[in-house]
Structures are given as C-alpha cells and as structure tokens.
C-alpha cells in the first residue's frame, strides 16, 4: 500500500503543470531541447487550443532544431 501512496504522490507532482492546462481546456506537449549542467533533460512546453496546430508547431520546431535524438543522443538503458 505504501508503494501506491508514493506513486500517487509522485504522479500528482509530475502532472501538476498539465492539470492547469487541462482545466483550461487546452492541450500541451513537451519537446526535449537540451541538457542542463547536471546532464538532466530540459523540455520546452508548448500549449495550444488545438492538437493539430500544436503538432504543426512542434514539427516546425523539430525541423529547425533537429530531432531530440540528433541533439541529445539515445537515452541510456536503465538497469533494474
């Protein structure tokens, strides 16, 4: 049961920014754009009123910036 409570807490924190967007009836997506000084991924959140427009803008940005794999490389496999 403790695992479920930890999951709920962590999941709520992870989704807290998206909850505001959803409550406003908007859609959002995040594009990975780089790494910070600690080599952690940094994303650019895009918010819009239609999924089609949002995907179009994201596609244009990816054409300009390059794909996340080209900019950041392939994510390492996590060993369990």
Backbone bond lengths (Angstrom), bond angles and torsions (degrees), N, CA, C in turn:
res aa  C-N    CA-C-N  psi(-1)  N-CA   C-N-CA  omega(-1)  CA-C   N-CA-C  phi
1 X - - - 1.448 - - 1.529 111.15 -
2 X 1.324 117.48 -34.31 1.464 120.85 179.26 1.521 110.54 -62.68
3 X 1.343 117.15 -35.84 1.456 120.41 178.54 1.524 110.60 -62.75
4 X 1.326 117.51 -40.68 1.463 121.98 179.18 1.529 110.57 -63.75
5 X 1.307 117.79 -43.19 1.467 121.26 179.27 1.530 110.99 -64.91
6 X 1.320 116.19 -40.56 1.471 120.25 177.22 1.522 109.87 -63.86
7 X 1.330 116.34 -43.53 1.461 120.18 178.18 1.522 110.77 -60.61
8 X 1.324 117.98 -47.78 1.471 121.54 -179.13 1.520 110.86 -59.24
9 X 1.330 116.64 -44.43 1.461 120.45 179.88 1.530 111.00 -62.82
10 X 1.330 116.32 -50.42 1.462 120.70 -177.61 1.520 111.80 -65.93
11 X 1.328 117.00 -39.73 1.455 121.00 178.57 1.534 110.76 -64.71
12 X 1.321 116.80 -41.43 1.465 120.77 177.36 1.520 112.13 -61.26
13 X 1.322 116.51 -40.05 1.462 120.47 177.41 1.528 111.07 -66.77
14 X 1.311 116.78 -41.05 1.460 121.02 -179.36 1.526 111.94 -65.51
15 X 1.327 116.85 -32.58 1.468 121.05 -176.99 1.522 113.62 -96.85
16 X 1.316 118.39 1.58 1.466 120.22 -173.39 1.524 113.01 -59.35
17 X 1.317 118.89 -38.70 1.465 120.48 178.45 1.523 111.53 -68.74
18 X 1.323 116.55 -38.52 1.465 120.25 -179.63 1.523 111.77 -69.38
19 X 1.314 118.18 -30.73 1.462 120.88 -178.87 1.526 111.59 -59.49
20 X 1.309 117.80 -39.62 1.478 121.37 178.77 1.521 109.52 -63.51
21 X 1.320 116.88 -45.59 1.467 121.51 -179.64 1.524 110.12 -61.86
22 X 1.321 117.02 -45.82 1.466 120.97 -179.87 1.520 111.32 -63.50
23 X 1.324 117.91 -40.13 1.464 121.04 -179.94 1.524 111.30 -63.26
24 X 1.325 116.96 -28.20 1.464 121.27 178.73 1.528 112.23 -85.11
25 X 1.327 117.16 -1.33 1.459 121.18 179.32 1.520 113.19 77.76
26 X 1.323 116.94 21.87 1.459 121.49 -179.46 1.517 109.98 -104.95
27 X 1.305 116.43 170.66 1.455 120.76 174.93 1.530 108.28 -120.74
28 X 1.320 115.86 157.11 1.453 120.53 -176.88 1.515 110.47 -147.75
29 X 1.313 115.00 157.85 1.456 121.41 172.80 1.517 108.58 -149.89
30 X 1.300 115.68 161.28 1.457 120.64 -179.29 1.515 109.33 -122.16
31 X 1.332 115.98 133.74 1.456 121.49 175.21 1.524 108.94 -107.69
32 X 1.317 117.82 128.57 1.457 118.98 174.98 1.522 108.31 -69.10
33 X 1.342 116.78 127.57 1.468 118.99 -175.47 1.519 114.30 -121.53
34 X 1.318 117.99 -10.88 1.454 118.71 179.63 1.508 111.91 173.48
35 X 1.319 114.29 -168.48 1.458 122.02 178.68 1.518 108.39 -124.77
36 X 1.329 116.60 145.43 1.461 119.84 177.14 1.531 109.58 -85.21
37 X 1.310 116.65 -174.24 1.466 121.24 -178.04 1.526 113.12 -61.32
38 X 1.325 116.44 -26.53 1.468 120.75 178.69 1.525 111.67 -91.12
39 X 1.337 117.02 9.38 1.471 123.65 -179.61 1.524 112.90 67.17
40 X 1.341 115.86 25.51 1.463 120.61 175.14 1.524 108.48 -92.61
41 X 1.342 117.86 144.41 1.461 120.10 -177.85 1.530 112.43 -67.60
42 X 1.326 114.74 143.58 1.458 122.75 177.15 1.519 107.15 -119.53
43 X 1.334 116.70 136.24 1.450 120.62 -179.11 1.518 112.45 -120.17
44 X 1.316 115.20 155.44 1.455 122.97 174.43 1.521 106.91 -107.03
45 X 1.337 116.60 117.62 1.457 119.93 179.91 1.516 109.69 -88.26
46 X 1.320 115.94 128.21 1.461 123.36 175.94 1.519 108.25 -107.80
47 X 1.318 116.84 135.53 1.461 122.34 -179.32 1.522 108.00 -125.61
48 X 1.321 116.96 136.94 1.459 120.40 179.97 1.515 112.01 -152.81
49 X 1.321 114.29 177.33 1.456 120.13 -179.32 1.521 112.60 -95.72
50 X 1.345 117.61 -14.83 1.468 119.19 177.77 1.519 109.63 -138.68
51 X 1.321 115.16 142.34 1.455 120.23 179.65 1.518 111.23 -63.72
52 X 1.328 116.76 -37.70 1.458 120.59 -178.67 1.527 111.11 -61.46
53 X 1.328 117.20 -46.58 1.464 121.12 179.10 1.519 110.71 -64.54
54 X 1.314 115.99 -43.17 1.460 121.08 -179.48 1.532 110.57 -60.83
55 X 1.317 117.54 -45.26 1.461 121.12 178.53 1.525 111.37 -65.18
56 X 1.313 117.27 -35.91 1.460 121.47 177.13 1.529 111.62 -64.46
57 X 1.322 116.00 -45.59 1.470 120.75 178.45 1.524 110.24 -64.47
58 X 1.322 116.84 -43.29 1.464 120.69 179.10 1.526 110.92 -62.33
59 X 1.316 116.95 -40.65 1.461 120.57 177.68 1.518 112.11 -63.49
60 X 1.329 116.23 -41.29 1.472 120.24 178.07 1.527 110.73 -64.72
61 X 1.327 116.75 -41.28 1.466 119.98 177.59 1.524 111.26 -63.80
62 X 1.323 116.70 -40.87 1.458 120.28 179.61 1.527 110.83 -65.12
63 X 1.334 117.02 -37.06 1.466 119.79 176.21 1.527 110.73 -63.08
64 X 1.309 116.69 -38.99 1.466 121.55 -178.72 1.526 111.91 -75.12
65 X 1.348 116.60 -44.89 1.464 121.53 -174.50 1.532 113.22 -88.64
66 X 1.317 117.52 -22.53 1.459 121.70 -172.16 1.520 109.33 95.88
67 X 1.296 116.07 163.75 1.465 120.03 -179.35 1.523 109.78 -71.40
68 X 1.314 115.86 159.91 1.463 119.71 178.28 1.521 110.57 -62.29
69 X 1.307 117.70 -36.38 1.463 120.12 179.16 1.524 110.44 -65.75
70 X 1.327 117.69 -38.92 1.461 120.62 178.60 1.528 111.14 -67.24
71 X 1.348 117.30 -37.31 1.465 120.79 -177.81 1.520 112.87 -81.73
72 X 1.326 116.94 -37.89 1.466 120.80 -170.80 1.525 114.03 -110.69
73 X 1.308 118.28 -15.35 1.452 121.22 -175.22 1.516 110.49 86.14
74 X 1.293 115.65 -174.58 1.463 122.00 -178.90 1.520 108.39 -89.54
75 X 1.317 116.30 133.61 1.470 120.92 -179.88 1.529 109.49 -62.97
76 X 1.327 116.22 139.04 1.465 119.53 178.05 1.521 111.00 -68.51
77 X 1.292 116.51 150.29 1.465 121.24 176.50 1.510 108.95 -76.22
78 X 1.319 116.00 136.33 1.458 121.05 177.95 1.522 108.05 -87.67
79 X 1.296 115.60 126.92 1.463 120.30 178.93 1.518 108.50 -90.35
80 X 1.316 117.01 125.26 1.456 121.31 -177.57 1.449 111.57 -90.58
